[in-house]
Amino acid sequence: MMSGHSTYQPQSAFMKWMERRLPIAGLVYSSFVSYPTPRNLNYWWTFGGILMFLLGAQLVTGIILVMHYTPHADMAFNSVEHIMRDVNYGWLLRYLHSNGASMFFVAVYIHMARGMYYGSYKEPREVLWILGVILYLLMMATGFLGYTLPWGQMSFWGATVITNFFSAIPLVGESVVTWLWGGYSIGNPTLQRFFSLHYLLPFVIVGVVVLHVWALHMVGQNNPTGVEPQSEKDTVAFTPYATIKDGFMMVCFCLVYAWFVFYVPNYLGHADNYIPANPSVTPTHIVPEWYYLPFYAILRAIPNKLLGVIALFGSIGILAFLPWLDTSRVRSAKYRPLFRQFFWIFILVTVGLGWLGSKPAEGGYVLASRILTFYYFAHFIIILPVLGWVEKTRPLPNSISEAILNEGLPLGASGPAPTATKN
Amino acid sequence: MARSVLALVLAGSLLGLVAAAPQPSFAAGEHETPAPPRQKWSFSGPFGKFDRAQLQRGLKVYREVCAVCHGLKYVAFRNLADLGYSEAQVKAIAAEYKIKDGPNDQGEMFERPGRPADYFPTPWANENAARVQYNGVPPDMSVLAKARGYERGFPWFIFDMFTQFQEHGVDYIHALMVGYKEKPPAGFTLPQGASYNEYFPGHAIAMPPPLSDKRVDYTDGSPATTDQYAKDVSAFMMWAAEPHMEARKRIGFQVMIFLLVFAGLLYFATKKVWADAH
């Protein structure tokens, strides 16, 4: 879609001079102004922009928090309380940052679910999708590292549980864990390296986001019909159409974000993390942040530690193979009546796993976790490949314009049907 | 149609299996821990504000009862201005405390009267000393109201997001203060030196009943009851844990109004822009 040459025409003498040397204005123009987007995109397509905004917000609040935070096992908890009490608007910065992480995951889960529903991972968007899976993994790592920094009880014991994953590696597991910890137990060296990595990874995320957007602009956006735009009638310019729509949704999303920050800032956290880390007292239930819960349930569903860890990483890694596991040639669930139902079952199963992850690993919870874990993998390994072969899909529209004309606008898409009838 | 039925049957049987899975037992012995009763707090809800008189009473309870064992190390005397005290009153309260300072020119540590910039001193020198003295380490009270809580369970935890219920900690602390029983129920063996508390996880708590009626003199006519002391000190602890709560909620309301108006403008702008698309 982005053929590489810009339609940007520099006006002023300076911009003409600049464009011949560093065509950055042309790049911005072709990427964010004249870039054609399918005209039938609904509001589920605005979460990429929201994620960009959240990444920026996390960077800004994080960088300011670091000016007041002390990454030391003896001082980290105190310095967070210092931020909460004595730094001007420190409480706001910290709550923005801690709730921002949760909002980041809310947005990314919607973004991923949208991609899965409309088949946005299919040819030619495989690399775009895989870059997304990498971003998701980086986010999970960054979120986990960040949660250890206040050095409360959940920070400490969460770090203990997660780093112990690596002790499951045969032969070298224990050595790897010692190496990760920087000692024979979790302590100050662990906190300091986690802090260093928590500062580093967001910039890695920024880099991969650039690749993600680059890949997106190479292949163009998918759309609710899953049919590629065929003519100019099927698209509108990114600015003003997409920018204003993304802006509107971003502000709506900020309303939710602000609700958590200002009214229930500790709702998504855990009370135990306001108790300073204590290596000699284990909390009754060590529960990870909500966004890891489905994977935590998968880990605990498997009785063997090594296999559990493999299942945990496999449950995320399998997403990267989605473009090839889904054998259907039709992209959008809109034209896949059976897939659409399995999609929602999959969402329910994942939410169910999340709930089970928050429960103690005992009795019926374990059995339920095992069944849902089996289903989670079966969705990718059995259901998706088989569906592609047996499902009778509905006829696809010839073009986006035709789909809009026949079916009306999809949920959330604004604007009237184009005057495409008279051709 | 047949296919969708197939999908539903498949899913249904799966979910049925989950539902039929034996329910785990929650009973940790016969002595259940009841959920703390909900209290009315002036600071709950989107416009909640601390009751200054209550905070001052809570401070009095802290200073006369709790401070014997519990520290309040993140609260400075200067912070007490938030409770409605004048500068002179804050200075006077601070001066009642002995603060360890130094080293001086001779290289010696010394004690001096507290100043507003000082923090509440912890009543024990170190954790080991506390263990010897109190049969355990009394937790610092600065953030305790946020560090305690109880499981709300499904579906209540979902409603809490919308009703803004987040007073789990203070409800629990209040319940704990009034939840002592003189004798444990039959069949419960209480460890040496522990007390029985209905709301404490495991019920055997090292802290003896701290409050009793008429233990603290109230000068503002509030009832001198255990229940009232418990409420006041819990409210005080909420303030200590979240001193900027009022500012947070006030700014939050302004932010919400701004975002709502902004979203409304963008909604109509979006409609206008898209109306021009051909």
Interface residues (C-beta under 8 A of the other chain):
Chain A: R39 N78 E81 M84 R85 W91 L92 Y95 V236 P240 Y241 I244 K245 G247 F248 V251 C252 C254 L255 A258 W259 V261 F262 Y263 V264 P265 N266 Y267 A271 D272 Y274 I275 T284 P337 L338 Q341 F342 I345 L348 V349 G352 W355 K359 P360 E362 G363 G364 Y365 L367 A368 I371 L372 Y375 E391 K392 S414 G415 P416 P418 T419
Chain B: R3 S4 L6 A7 L8 L10 A11 L14 L15 L17 V18 A21 P22 Q23 P24 S25 P46 Y74 N79 P139 S142 V143 L144 K146 A147 R148 G149 F154 D160 M161 Q164 Q166 H168 G169 P201 A241 P243 H244 R248 K249 I251 G252 F253 V255 M256 L259 L260 F262 A263 L266 Y267 A269 T270 K271 V273 W274 A275 A277 H278
